[in-house]
Amino acid sequence: MNKKGSVLIYTMMIGFLIIILALALAPATSSLITESMSASTGLNCTNPVISNYDKATCVVVDLNLFYFIGALIFIGGVIVTARIMFGGE
């Protein structure tokens, strides 16, 4: 196998590793977000009588899982496709 083929396979392995790492971190991140939104930590997102600032904080914390895991999967996909598309000659 030539050098370009080896680099292509190595790059694909790194990209897939990042994607698998994102999927492995999803449950831990989800439990951390759920714990931070509970009443015992002071945020208390289940209480209907909270300020608008606390409501906004709850929404941002709730979207954190999607953005974090989505960004990691996107980075892994970019690594794989960039090497395939712009691999050179």
C-alpha positions, 0 to 999 in steps of 0.5 A, a space after each residue: 500500500 502506498 503512502 497516500 492510502 495509508 494516510 487516508 485510512 489513518 485519517 478515516 480512523 481518527 474521524 470515526 474515533 471522534 464520532 464514537 467518542 461523541 456517542 460514548 460521551 452522550 450518556 455522561 453528558 446527559 446525566 450531568 445536564 439532568 443533574 444540573 437542572 434539578 432542584 438540589 443544585 439551585 437551578 430548579 427548572 421544574 418549578 413553574 414560578 421562576 424568573 425569566 433569567 432562570 428559564 433562559 438558563 434552563 433552555 440553554 443548559 438543555 440545548 447544551 447536549 445537542 450542541 456538544 454532541 452534534 459538534 463532535 459528530 460534525 468535526 469527525 465527519 469533516 475530518 473524514 470527508 475533507 481527507 477524501 475530497 481534498 486528499 490531493 493527487 
